[in-house]
Amino acid sequence: MQAKAQDTDYVPQPTIAAQEHPAQQTPFRNKVVYFGASVGSNLSAMNFNKGYPRPAAPVENQWKPGFTAGLLVGIRLNEKFALQQDYLWTRMQSKETSSATAYVFDYLSLPVLIQYTVFQRVSLMAGPQFDLLIQAEKHANGQTVTTTRDTEERSIGATAGLGVRLFTNVSLSARYTHGLNHIRLKKVAGMQEFKF
């Protein structure tokens, strides 16, 4: 999940995905259905400077590593195109530099991707991603506070990436996800928004 960008914060790192291929696929209305598992890492940061109300002074946040794991199902539409749905448990983390406050978010991530096969083993992918908050925590002054109820539950993003099939049932992909909506977070000073 990539290069640091000011207004993009959720950047998944390379993901290993195991998928079933032609010898194991199941015909479905003249299409081909495949299933698989996915595991990988990501790099993310919160951007309070893109929220509302905007902070009086710019807020610096550190990028923190996380992980993602889950299942996927896809349908091959033809020789070039496929439609893939992922069901992922995604952990995203960030740290507010000035206050040394760290945030941890666990999401059910549901990217819906159109894949285009460029070469035999190389494909491009893009589509929307919908995230549903499972749990949120804040770590500050040696204490951990659950902030699930204080954090907006839904997040929407746009995802694009590149996939390479290494072996028959193993592929490697790198994705970049840009958060589209503002996420509300209740803080001591009031309600604050941020973007991934």
C-alpha positions as CSV (number, residue, x, y, z in Angstrom):
1,M,0.0,0.0,0.0
2,Q,4.0,4.0,-1.5
3,A,5.0,7.5,-1.4
4,K,3.9,9.9,1.2
5,A,1.3,12.4,0.0
6,Q,-0.1,15.4,1.9
7,D,-3.8,14.6,1.4
8,T,-3.8,10.9,1.0
9,D,-3.3,8.8,4.1
10,Y,-4.3,5.2,3.7
11,V,-1.7,3.5,1.5
12,P,-1.8,-0.3,1.5
13,Q,1.5,-2.1,1.1
14,P,2.1,-5.2,-1.1
15,T,-0.5,-7.9,-0.5
16,I,-0.1,-11.6,-1.0
17,A,-3.2,-13.1,-2.4
18,A,-3.9,-16.8,-3.0
19,Q,-6.4,-17.4,-5.8
20,E,-7.9,-20.4,-7.6
21,H,-7.1,-20.5,-11.3
22,P,-8.5,-22.2,-14.3
23,A,-8.0,-25.8,-13.3
24,Q,-10.0,-25.2,-10.1
25,Q,-12.5,-22.6,-11.2
26,T,-16.2,-23.0,-11.3
27,P,-18.3,-22.0,-14.4
28,F,-21.1,-19.6,-13.5
29,R,-23.5,-18.4,-16.2
30,N,-20.7,-18.6,-18.8
31,K,-18.3,-16.7,-16.4
32,V,-15.6,-18.1,-14.2
33,V,-15.7,-17.7,-10.4
34,Y,-12.6,-17.7,-8.3
35,F,-12.0,-17.5,-4.5
36,G,-8.9,-16.7,-2.4
37,A,-7.4,-15.4,0.7
38,S,-5.4,-12.2,1.2
39,V,-2.9,-10.9,3.7
40,G,-0.6,-7.9,3.7
41,S,0.5,-4.6,5.4
42,N,-0.4,-1.0,5.0
43,L,0.8,2.5,5.8
44,S,-1.7,5.2,6.9
45,A,-2.0,8.6,8.6
46,M,-4.9,10.8,9.7
47,N,-5.1,14.3,8.1
48,F,-6.8,16.8,10.5
49,N,-5.8,19.6,8.2
50,K,-8.4,18.4,5.6
51,G,-11.2,18.3,8.2
52,Y,-13.7,20.9,9.4
53,P,-13.3,23.0,11.3
54,R,-9.8,23.4,10.2
55,P,-7.3,23.6,13.1
56,A,-5.9,27.0,14.0
57,A,-2.4,25.7,13.4
58,P,-1.4,22.8,11.0
59,V,-1.5,19.4,12.7
60,E,1.4,17.0,11.9
61,N,0.7,13.3,12.0
62,Q,3.1,10.4,11.7
63,W,2.5,7.6,9.2
64,K,2.1,4.2,11.0
65,P,2.1,0.6,9.7
66,G,-0.9,-1.6,10.0
67,F,-2.1,-4.9,8.5
68,T,-4.9,-6.3,6.4
69,A,-6.2,-9.9,6.0
70,G,-9.3,-11.5,4.6
71,L,-11.0,-13.3,1.8
72,L,-11.9,-12.4,-1.8
73,V,-14.2,-13.6,-4.5
74,G,-14.1,-12.7,-8.2
75,I,-15.8,-13.3,-11.5
76,R,-13.9,-13.3,-14.8
77,L,-16.0,-11.4,-17.3
78,N,-13.8,-12.2,-20.3
79,E,-10.2,-12.7,-21.1
80,K,-9.2,-9.1,-20.1
81,F,-11.7,-8.0,-17.4
82,A,-12.7,-9.4,-13.9
83,L,-14.8,-8.1,-11.1
84,Q,-13.5,-8.8,-7.6
85,Q,-14.9,-8.2,-4.1
86,D,-12.7,-8.3,-1.0
87,Y,-13.8,-8.8,2.6
88,L,-10.9,-7.6,4.7
89,W,-10.1,-6.8,8.3
90,T,-7.9,-3.7,8.1
91,R,-6.0,-2.0,10.9
92,M,-5.0,1.6,10.3
93,Q,-2.9,3.6,12.7
94,S,-1.6,7.2,13.0
95,K,0.1,9.4,15.6
96,E,-0.5,13.1,16.3
97,T,3.0,14.5,16.6
98,S,2.3,17.5,18.8
99,S,0.3,15.7,21.5
100,A,2.0,12.3,21.1
101,T,-1.5,10.8,20.8
102,A,-1.7,7.5,18.8
103,Y,-4.9,6.3,17.1
104,V,-5.8,2.8,16.1
105,F,-8.8,1.9,13.9
106,D,-10.0,-1.5,13.0
107,Y,-12.3,-1.6,9.9
108,L,-14.2,-4.1,7.8
109,S,-13.0,-3.0,4.4
110,L,-15.0,-3.9,1.3
111,P,-13.2,-2.9,-1.9
112,V,-15.0,-3.6,-5.2
113,L,-12.5,-3.7,-7.9
114,I,-12.5,-4.0,-11.7
115,Q,-9.3,-5.8,-12.9
116,Y,-7.9,-5.4,-16.3
117,T,-5.2,-7.8,-17.5
118,V,-2.5,-5.9,-19.2
119,F,-0.2,-8.9,-19.8
120,Q,-0.5,-12.6,-19.0
121,R,0.7,-12.1,-15.4
122,V,0.2,-8.3,-14.9
123,S,-3.1,-6.6,-14.1
124,L,-4.4,-3.2,-13.2
125,M,-7.2,-2.7,-10.7
126,A,-9.4,0.2,-9.5
127,G,-12.7,0.8,-7.8
128,P,-14.5,2.1,-4.7
129,Q,-13.8,1.0,-1.1
130,F,-16.3,1.0,1.7
131,D,-15.1,0.8,5.3
132,L,-17.2,0.0,8.4
133,L,-15.6,0.8,11.8
134,I,-15.3,-2.1,14.1
135,Q,-13.2,-0.6,16.9
136,A,-11.2,2.5,17.6
137,E,-8.7,3.3,20.3
138,K,-6.6,6.3,21.5
139,H,-3.3,6.0,23.2
140,A,-2.1,9.0,25.2
141,N,-0.1,9.5,28.4
142,G,0.3,5.8,28.9
143,Q,-3.4,5.2,28.8
144,T,-5.6,3.5,26.3
145,V,-9.2,4.7,25.7
146,T,-11.8,3.1,23.5
147,T,-13.2,5.7,21.1
148,T,-15.4,3.6,19.0
149,R,-18.5,5.5,20.0
150,D,-16.8,8.8,19.4
151,T,-15.7,8.0,15.8
152,E,-17.8,8.1,12.7
153,E,-18.5,4.6,11.6
154,R,-18.4,4.8,7.8
155,S,-15.5,5.7,5.5
156,I,-15.4,5.8,1.7
157,G,-12.3,5.7,-0.5
158,A,-11.1,5.2,-4.0
159,T,-8.6,2.4,-4.6
160,A,-6.2,1.7,-7.5
161,G,-3.3,-0.7,-7.8
162,L,-1.2,-3.2,-9.7
163,G,-1.2,-7.0,-9.4
164,V,1.4,-9.5,-10.5
165,R,0.7,-13.3,-10.6
166,L,3.9,-15.0,-9.3
167,F,2.7,-18.6,-9.4
168,T,-0.5,-20.4,-10.4
169,N,-2.2,-19.7,-7.1
170,V,-0.2,-16.8,-5.6
171,S,-0.2,-13.2,-6.7
172,L,1.3,-10.0,-5.3
173,S,-0.5,-6.6,-5.4
174,A,0.2,-3.0,-4.3
175,R,-2.8,-0.7,-3.8
176,Y,-3.2,3.0,-3.1
177,T,-6.4,4.2,-1.4
178,H,-7.5,7.8,-1.1
179,G,-10.1,8.7,1.5
180,L,-13.0,10.7,0.0
181,N,-15.1,11.6,3.0
182,H,-14.5,13.5,6.3
183,I,-14.6,11.3,9.4
184,R,-15.8,12.9,12.6
185,L,-13.9,12.3,15.9
186,K,-15.1,13.6,19.2
187,K,-12.2,15.3,21.1
188,V,-12.0,17.2,24.4
189,A,-12.1,20.5,22.5
190,G,-15.2,19.4,20.6
191,M,-15.9,17.6,17.3
192,Q,-13.0,17.4,14.9
193,E,-12.9,15.9,11.4
194,F,-10.1,14.2,9.5
195,K,-9.5,12.3,6.3
196,F,-7.6,9.2,5.4
